[in-house]
Amino acid sequence: MTFTSALSNIRVVDFSRVLAGPYCTMLLADFGAEIIKIESLEGDDTRQWGPPWLDGESAYYLSVNRNKRSIALDLKNPDGLEIARRLSKKADVLVENFKVGGMAKFGLDYETLSKINPRLIYCSITGYGQNGPYKDHAGYDFMIQAEGGLMSITGPADGEPHKAGVAIVDITAGMYASHAILAALHHRERTGEGQYIDVALFDSQLGWLANVGQNYLVSGNPPRRYGNAHANIVPYQTFQTADGYLALSVGNDRQYQTLCGAVNRLDLWDDARFQTNPERVAHRGELIPLLQEIFRERKTSDWIALLNQLGIPVGPINDIPTALNHPQAAARQMVQEAKRADGQPVKMIAPVAKLSKTPANIFTAPPKLGEHTREILERELNFSSDEIEKLFWQKAIK
């Protein structure tokens, strides 16, 4: 049997909104999972998070909602809530990011739904998780970047702490959630059992501290900010050139020796303070000003051409338009487009992983609010036209 989409047999009901949950379900959708996006009658908040806009909807919303169908339900209306329950009963996966206990108020919690759908994989994404003293606190990306330690290591060494330029906690929480769902699907394939998945933004932030967090656990010393420099590798940072900046990533002693030869400063290799990476880290204060003086002598393009030729990792500091129009981005097809039902093209950043047998794809553009309400009720739940019209009139759906 041949499958063109790895998850084409998986149905997901997606009660999430904003970023972490929708990013998670988009990753699943790119591999063919059927995503039914259940929205309130007002829609996902991010639909209004603009400018910029495309045909009345924000770029923010468009960035994480491709390959989905939208149904708009009023969960406070008994008929709207019953539709949500029936869709959940037929689902393989449910994703939600209400506050702790929020879904239980509607009888859509895991304990309730698992009784009618024991194969259901239920993923909750919250700020701080389902237990602990902060479980009832609201969690937003910016505050988690602050509270989870990221801002303490981001920004100029002597300046104020900085957040990352992207809502990276939400994005990584969505990634953790998607791969946990895939693990749970694999478990279900072997046992027939569904299960509950608890993903917290706070945990996600701590999880990807990676080597920086481990540095503290090993040394007991709080990591500090290095600006664009690296805590454990030198020279590994930005340098000012005659006409701009470059990013230099010297990862080992051989590369450093080659760099010293390239800039005609073998004395910087012969110096015992700089011959090994640990010594360069210890004496970065002496070495970096000397290198900075050298890099100011030529233009960025000249340095990149020379160092690339010698196999020394280096690159320009591009803005977003330059990065998305980069020849490598074009070769990797990292910007693609899909057309909406009305023919409106939507450009999007493409799926990242390239699979040889079951590749990820952009199948459809992000849906309008309630674009598929009628279709889902007819095809998935066998509602008649009269029943659907009555629900529209009662404002149980949109």
Secondary structure by P-SEA (a helix, b strand, c coil): cccccccccccccccccccaaaaaaaaaaaaccccbbbbcccccccccccccccccccaaaaaccccbbbbbbccccaaaaaaaaaaaaaccbbbbbccccccccccccaaaaaaaccccbbbbbcccccccccccccccaaaaaaaaccccccccccccccccccaaaaaaaaaaaaaaaaaaaaaaaaccccbbbbbbaaaaaaaacaaaaaaaaaccccccccccccccccccbbbbcccbbbbbbbccaaaaaaaaaaacccccccccccccaaaaaaaccccaaaaaaaaacccaaaaaaaaaaacccccccccaaaaaacaaaaaaccbbbbbccccbbbbbbccccccccbbbbbccccccccccaaaaaaccccccaaaaaaaaaacccc
